Amino acid sequence: MKDVLTVKFFSVDRHLPDMECDSICLPVSDNIKGEFSGSYGIRKGHANAVFSLKAGKVTLSSNGKTVFEADISDGFATVENNAVCITVNSIKE
């Protein structure tokens, strides 16, 4: 098992290469109202999950430093076997 998270972005407007990091922070929505409810952090070993995302900033960090940041549109993310797949309409670095 890898000691990092693999992050994959799927977007209509651009292609980004797969990335690796120690942790990722996602803008999540309240599943009842669909409104922005804050940020959610994920590290290696996180349980399998599906998240509803709201427009906001995604931040990837390694060794305590930000290695990538992007603004995303609404979408969803899945976590499975140390891989985070983010599906959105648009990504802006």
N, C-alpha and C positions, 0 to 999 in steps of 0.2 A: 504494500500500500504506500502511495506517495505521501510525503510529509507536507504537501501543499494542496491548496484548492486549485482546480482547473476551472476557469471561467470562460464560457462561450456566449457570445452575443449574436442574436439573430435579429436582423432589422431589415425593413423594406428599403431604406434609403442608403445604407452603406454596409460594407463588410469590414469587420475587425478580426485580426488573428486571435486565436485562443491565447489566453493569458494565464499565468500562475501567480498566486499570492498566498499570504498567510491568513488573511481575513478580508471580508467584503462587507460593506454596509449598503443596504438597499432602502429606498423610500417605499414604505408599504402603506396600503390603504386599509381602512376599517372595513371589515368584510360585511358589516350590516348596512352602513350608510354609503360606503364606497368613497369616503373622504380621506384625505391624507391623515394618517394617524401617527406618523413618526418614522424613525429609522430602525432597521433591524440588522443586527450583526450576525455574521456566519463565520465559523472557523472550521478547520479540519475535524472530521468526525461527527459533524452535525447530522441529526436524524433526517431521513428522507422527508421532504416537505414540498408544498406548493404555496407560493405567495402571490397575492394580487398587488401589483405595483402601481403607484401613482407617479405622475410627472415629478421629477426631482433629480437629485444628484446620487450617482453610484460612485463609491470610493473603494478602490482596492489598495490594500496595505501589505507591506512585507517588512520585517525587522523594525516595526514601529514607525515606518515612513510611508507616506502616500506614494504609490507607484503609478496610479492611473485614476483619473476622475473624468466623468462625463455626465451630461444632463440627458435624461431619457424621457420619453413620453410614457403614458400609461401602458401597462402590459402585464406580464406575469413572469415568475421565475420558479424554476424547479431545482431542488437539491437532491442529489442521489450519488452515493459512492464518491464523495469528495469532489463532485462536479456540480457547478452552478450554471444553469442554462437560463439566459435572460432573453425573453422575446418581447420586442417593442416595435413600434412603427418608426421611431427616429432616435438617433443618438448624436449628440453634439459634444465634441471634446472641448 
